[in-house]
Amino acid sequence: MSLFPDGQPGPDPSLQRPEPASQPEGWGKRLFYRVSLRQAFVLVVVLGLLVPALFVAQINLRLRQASMVEQLKHDQDQITDILARGMRQPLWDLSTVNGRPLLDSVMKDERVVSVSVWSTISQEVFLQATAPARRLGAIQVVTSPISQGTRQIGRLTIEFDQTHLAARISNLQRDFVLLIAAQFALSVILILVVLDSRFLRPLRQLGIQAMHLSRREFKERFDWRRDDEIGDLGRYLEWTRQELLRLFDELERKNAELEVDIAERKQVEQALRSSERKYRELFVSNLDGIFVVDLAGRILDANPAVLAMLGVREDQLKGHLASEFIASDWHELDRQMMQVTVPSRGYCNEYEIELCRSDGLLIPVSAKGVLMRDDAGGAVGIWRLVRDLTEGRDAQRSMELAAKVFENTTEAIVITDAAYRILTVNRAFSTMTGFNSDKAVGRMVTELPSSRHKLEMLEDIQHSMRARGQWQGEVWLRRANGEEFPCWAIVNDAKDRHGRTSQYIALISDISERKRSDERIQYLAHFDVLTGLPNRGHFQELVNQALALADRNEGRCALLFIDLDRFKTINDSLGHVTGDELLKAVADRLKQALRAGDNVGRLGGDEFVIVLSRIDSPDEAATVAQRVLERLSVPFLLSGHDLIVTPSIGIGIYPEDGEDYDTLVKNADAAMYHAKESGRNNFQFYTSDMNARAYEILAVESQLRRAIEREEFVLHYQPQVDMRTGRIVGAEALIRWQHPENGLVGPGKFIPIAEERGLIVAIGNWVLREAARQNRAWQDAGLPPIAIAVNLSALQFYRQDICGYIAGVLADTGLEARYLELEVTESIIMQDVVSTVATMDALKSMGLKLAIDDFGTGYSSLNYLKRFKADKLKVDRSFVSDVPGDPDDCAITRAIINLARNLNLKVIAEGVETVEQWQFLLHEHCDEVQGYLVCKPQPPADMAQLLKAGLPIPKP
Ligand SMILES: Nc1nc2c(ncn2[C@@H]2O[C@H](COP(=O)(O)O[C@H]3[C@@H](O)[C@H](n4cnc5c(=O)[nH]c(N)nc54)O[C@@H]3COP(=O)(O)O)[C@@H](O)[C@H]2O)c(=O)[nH]1
């Protein structure tokens, strides 16, 4: 139990509750001393009162119980005996009437449950009585013989109920427990009341008072009026309190006196120390060097400035002569001052000498000396003061250097006062602006000839200077000659020693050159250098903007993918310079074909793209595509060449054909391929199956490359027949691809792709060689000689030395030139008339035959035709197929035949399929025919059979 009741202040926290000096030995003792006094007393009471009471009660109860059992036994025996005796006579007489009264009186006893009298004479129950309500628990049966004299005449049986005895014993126990409990409770209450009032409460009081003493609270008196032992203890405590109060009062008084003493002494010491420290601080912290020397010039003390100045430690200085640290040139002057002037006058004026640093460096100093005296006024030494002049001289040099930098830097520098009035400008400023300094100095910076946003910029500068003390940015100035130029200006403020801005310093660099190159870089990043059109990246941005606009307006856009047909041929034949010129010219024409708001870009090579940013229907895209076709159809006159270039255009519509740039471009590209496949020089709208076609083309291209390597091609030959004789006079070599998986593939499936991908040169060369070889082989086999016509592609014509190659083929195969005929389409010739004419001349001079294929489909003028040294004109199948039904085609075919005749050329009609066509051509005096009506293209062996037969083809 705590002595400090709840709510009472505890002792000073620094004073721990006192612990017993040592713990009593044995766990029982330790436990006993751990419990509170109240708990200990309760324990004692319980053990001292309750246990003996219970013990006594237990003995008492046992004795009473034994006596009750004894009594019951006695009573039972007595009742049995009385009844046995009383029944003798009635039993002897066999008179139940006489026996009944006694039986009834016995049954009145509440312990008797039943009585039964058995007659041995009659061998039956003589009398019987039962009280069933009394049968409560255990039953004790007592029997006794009934005798008359020596003869037993009957037997008595009595049942006694034992429960009554148990109930009485239980009541007895309960009474004992109640008695002991009451006795115990009363004892405990009485003991605790007495214990608390006489012992525990005063003890608590004593504890609180002791706590006051421990906290040095002596003011309140401890009042004890009882005469018992605790009262004595309380009074002793009160006496202790008074004693302590007196002692503490005295202690405090003494303490106060002592503190006054100490304070006074401290003040004196403080004053002493302070003056000494001030003197020392002055000595130590002085930036000038101070050292104390005796009258002989030996150093006694030196401050850190001297040590730093000379680069030595204190021990390297003390005891040495000051002259050891002075440059020898100055010894005499110094000696004069320190040993003559100072001792005589008490001081000397400043003079300049040089000190020697430990590393040998000479330090210019200004020196002076003051005589040091003792209390009696006698000279005891000299205060020597030296001031380092290096910094001042460095500062001077820095100033000179800064002035040089200021004047000679290539950046213009403008210094203004705090109100932005120009104080000075450097030479670079004058060079940069063309204004002399007298034109600038004294003016406000706002009066500087600048072109743009002067006032707003000054406000911005002022705001930044206030916030950060610096500003930098681009400004535009105007030179004296009126030229504007961009500058990069960095403005810093300079502060005076009070921290106020006193000047602004602006460093100005002319960035016109850098800006020009930045703009150039920007331009190169966005535009195609050759054509000036947006490049791929920039064009994508433009398309994305157009798509976003279309989304906002719920409108549509169109993307036109343009690829120039056979541009490679031009590039290869006429060189890259002409190719580049052509691309530039095409770009110009494309730009001219567009409305404002639409854009054209170059993706690379000969690929151009147009985005039509707002269209109401795909027809508008078709209109633009048509316009592009028309604009490009006009020949380009470049480097002395008249060039015709046609485009193939693929059109993708947003959003139907792609919802983003990549998809749109991909699909327009696929449509462009379709345009190429559809004969070039046209436009096609994208359809969903075109991509599959585009992939197919790619696949064909890669397979073609393999086919070239493995020579997977064969030639079939289609006879050309003289209309008058019906004899075979020639044959056209037509290529087929012996595809390992797809079988024989016709040229229509791969020649356009080979042309587009530049593979046609290798294929065409193979055809030339194979046709020449086969023709020679037939001749060697004795077959009638004929000319074999071979189709030439534009690339073959332009990319290589076709004359040299054919000469090689003829030489290798041994075929005479006159048995090889070259078919060149009209469109090839028209691509570059000048060089074609030259090549055809050369081929002709080699003895080769020349035919103009597909005649009538191109744009050849009669003037050009006159210049070609062709042998034959080949009327295109498209005209032949509709004769004689179509009057226009009849007229054209007739005109071509007449033209050939007038130019002295042979004429052959191709694609003759019907007898009517034959008859029409015969009537028009066409020389030769070629077509399914006569013979389809034949494999070499079958063609050989036809030649061998040598028979005229039956006339239809
Ligand atoms: N550069 C090269 N081009 C070649 C070569 N071999 C063929 N080709 C060109 O491929 C195109 C298709 O040729 P092909 O499928 O062989 O068709 C030729 C004939 O089979 C076909 N023809 C002939 N008569 C008839 C006819 O009565 N009806 C009809 N529907 N078609 C017929 O015409 C093609 C020959 O045409 P052309 O060359 O214009 O004389 C085709 O353009 C070939 O030029 C090659 O080695 N190199």
The ligand as a MOL file (V3000), in Angstrom:
LIG
                    3D

  0  0  0     0  0            999 V3000
M  V30 BEGIN CTAB
M  V30 COUNTS 47 52 0 0 0
M  V30 BEGIN ATOM
M  V30 1 N 10.7340 -6.2780 -121.3710 0
M  V30 2 C 10.2100 -7.4280 -121.6910 0
M  V30 3 N 8.8750 -7.5590 -121.8010 0
M  V30 4 C 8.3780 -8.7570 -122.1250 0
M  V30 5 C 9.1830 -9.8520 -122.3320 0
M  V30 6 N 8.3660 -10.8860 -122.6590 0
M  V30 7 C 7.1290 -10.4450 -122.6200 0
M  V30 8 N 7.1400 -9.1410 -122.2950 0
M  V30 9 C 5.9980 -8.2720 -122.1930 0
M  V30 10 O 5.0870 -8.8130 -121.3530 0
M  V30 11 C 3.7780 -8.4350 -121.7570 0
M  V30 12 C 2.8930 -9.6330 -121.8100 0
M  V30 13 O 3.4600 -10.6170 -122.6670 0
M  V30 14 P 2.7260 -11.9680 -122.9600 0
M  V30 15 O 1.8840 -12.3380 -121.8040 0
M  V30 16 O 3.7400 -12.9190 -123.4070 0
M  V30 17 O 1.8220 -11.5700 -124.0680 0
M  V30 18 C 2.3210 -11.4390 -125.3870 0
M  V30 19 C 1.5090 -12.2880 -126.2990 0
M  V30 20 O 1.2280 -13.5250 -125.7730 0
M  V30 21 C 0.3040 -11.4520 -126.4640 0
M  V30 22 N -0.4270 -11.7760 -127.7060 0
M  V30 23 C 0.0310 -12.0860 -128.9310 0
M  V30 24 N -1.0070 -12.2940 -129.7960 0
M  V30 25 C -2.1130 -12.1140 -129.1080 0
M  V30 26 C -3.4900 -12.1320 -129.4140 0
M  V30 27 O -3.9140 -12.4560 -130.5440 0
M  V30 28 N -4.3960 -11.8780 -128.4120 0
M  V30 29 C -3.9590 -11.5480 -127.1490 0
M  V30 30 N -4.8860 -11.2970 -126.2350 0
M  V30 31 N -2.6570 -11.4970 -126.8440 0
M  V30 32 C -1.7720 -11.7660 -127.7740 0
M  V30 33 O 0.8020 -10.1410 -126.5810 0
M  V30 34 C 2.0300 -10.0170 -125.8630 0
M  V30 35 C 3.0240 -9.4940 -126.7570 0
M  V30 36 O 2.8420 -8.1220 -126.8050 0
M  V30 37 P 3.9200 -7.1430 -127.3600 0
M  V30 38 O 5.1840 -7.2990 -126.5550 0
M  V30 39 O 3.3380 -5.7950 -127.2270 0
M  V30 40 O 4.1490 -7.5860 -128.7600 0
M  V30 41 C 3.9170 -7.7460 -123.0760 0
M  V30 42 O 3.8070 -6.3830 -122.9800 0
M  V30 43 C 5.2810 -8.0900 -123.5140 0
M  V30 44 O 5.8790 -7.0290 -124.2570 0
M  V30 45 C 10.5520 -9.7020 -122.2300 0
M  V30 46 O 11.3530 -10.6330 -122.4620 0
M  V30 47 N 11.0600 -8.4660 -121.8950 0
M  V30 END ATOM
M  V30 BEGIN BOND
M  V30 1 1 1 2
M  V30 2 2 2 3
M  V30 3 1 2 47
M  V30 4 1 3 4
M  V30 5 2 4 5
M  V30 6 1 4 8
M  V30 7 1 5 6
M  V30 8 1 5 45
M  V30 9 2 6 7
M  V30 10 1 7 8
M  V30 11 1 8 9
M  V30 12 1 9 10
M  V30 13 1 9 43
M  V30 14 1 10 11
M  V30 15 1 11 12
M  V30 16 1 11 41
M  V30 17 1 12 13
M  V30 18 1 13 14
M  V30 19 2 14 15
M  V30 20 1 14 16
M  V30 21 1 14 17
M  V30 22 1 17 18
M  V30 23 1 18 19
M  V30 24 1 18 34
M  V30 25 1 19 20
M  V30 26 1 19 21
M  V30 27 1 21 22
M  V30 28 1 21 33
M  V30 29 1 22 23
M  V30 30 1 22 32
M  V30 31 2 23 24
M  V30 32 1 24 25
M  V30 33 1 25 26
M  V30 34 2 25 32
M  V30 35 2 26 27
M  V30 36 1 26 28
M  V30 37 1 28 29
M  V30 38 1 29 30
M  V30 39 2 29 31
M  V30 40 1 31 32
M  V30 41 1 33 34
M  V30 42 1 34 35
M  V30 43 1 35 36
M  V30 44 1 36 37
M  V30 45 2 37 38
M  V30 46 1 37 39
M  V30 47 1 37 40
M  V30 48 1 41 42
M  V30 49 1 41 43
M  V30 50 1 43 44
M  V30 51 2 45 46
M  V30 52 1 45 47
M  V30 END BOND
M  V30 END CTAB
M  END
